[in-house]
Amino acid sequence: MSNNQKNESINEMSSLINRVDKLENTVNHITEQQGTLTHRLRQYADSMDDVIESVDELRSQFNNIEEEAKFRDSKIESINDSLDYLEDNLQDTRSDIKDTSDEIDRRLRAIENTLGLDDLDIAQAVKPNACELEQLTTIPEESRAESFDIRVQRAIALYEQFTDISEPIKSGGRRLLSKDVKTFLNGYSKADMAYSQVHRVIDSFDEKTNDDYTSVQTEDGRAIIYDP
């Protein structure tokens, strides 16, 4: 089994555990059910770690025995049998994890449908301590038009690209001038934006971020300053 496969399996486990933990913040009445599922996943994760560790130890023994020819024939056969057995068990464990993952996904969808959670509810649950714009970035772009006006949609897109299109400042933060906001929004909207529209997007950005972001007037024009 390659390191990528191991990491994919472990990452899959971590993603599922995080998803269950995040939903606990908003779905109090399913805590007991969610806890049981989380416990099962952690048991599978522990089981996978044990199997992977055993496989690594046996492979190390295999290499040593291969170098020591006098033990080669008997030990290699024995270790290969053990490796086959352990890898079969690992495949079974991965299959169990997939089945558990599918079951959790099914139950989570049922829970979300039962509670009538919308995209905004889920976004707030996923990032409960984040500013509003960061929460809104978790909503798929194709769903934003149904929930937000065009100013907010543009502010979300601006927040997502802020680091890439802004410039660093001496304090360790970043600065984004209105002219650069306009350039970005022109490309995002596929139209030549008026500065009045740009300033309205900056206003929405300012309203929906925390104190780390401020809107100031500079000699180069209006700017958004990020100074954590």
HELIX and SHEET records of a PDB file:
HELIX    1   1 ASN A    3  LEU A   23  1                                  21    
HELIX    2   2 ASN A   28  ILE A   30  5                                   3    
HELIX    3   3 THR A   31  GLU A   67  1                                  37    
HELIX    4   4 ALA A   69  PHE A   71  5                                   3    
HELIX    5   5 ARG A   72  LEU A  115  1                                  44    
HELIX    6   6 ASP A  119  VAL A  126  1                                   8    
HELIX    7   7 GLU A  132  LEU A  136  1                                   5    
HELIX    8   8 GLU A  141  SER A  147  1                                   7    
HELIX    9   9 ILE A  150  ILE A  165  1                                  16    
HELIX   10  10 SER A  178  SER A  189  1                                  12    
HELIX   11  11 TYR A  195  GLU A  207  1                                  13    
SHEET    1   A 4 GLU A 167  PRO A 168  0                                        
SHEET    2   A 4 ARG A 174  LEU A 177 -1                                        
SHEET    3   A 4 GLY A 221  TYR A 226 -1                                        
SHEET    4   A 4 TYR A 213  THR A 218 -1                                        
END                                                                             
